[in-house]
Amino acid sequence: MMPQFVTIPVGHDAATRHQRASAVPVAALRGHDLTVAERSALLDCYANSDRTFLEIATTHGVDRERLQELWFDLFLAPSRR
């Protein structure tokens, strides 16, 4: 039996997926009054889903509860504008 090749549609290469994935969190952070540490911690949460909020908050010098609230508000239950 001959192996079947999968054709990938144009625009679905790794670079395009990476660009789309990196645009999502940055767009969600626009228009919010965040400190540099909070913004950095939120992007770290998005990029490293295997780490806990406590680990990331400690790394960036942010309160864990504040980080979780921001994460929930901005990414899990975004407000409709």
Number of C-alpha atoms within 10 A of each C-alpha: 3 4 5 6 6 6 6 8 7 7 9 10 10 9 10 12 12 11 10 11 13 14 11 12 18 12 9 12 16 10 7 9 9 13 10 10 14 20 20 16 24 26 17 17 21 17 13 11 9 8 12 11 22 15 13 21 23 12 12 17 12 18 14 17 12 13 20 16 10 17 20 12 12 16 15 9 9 11 8 4 3
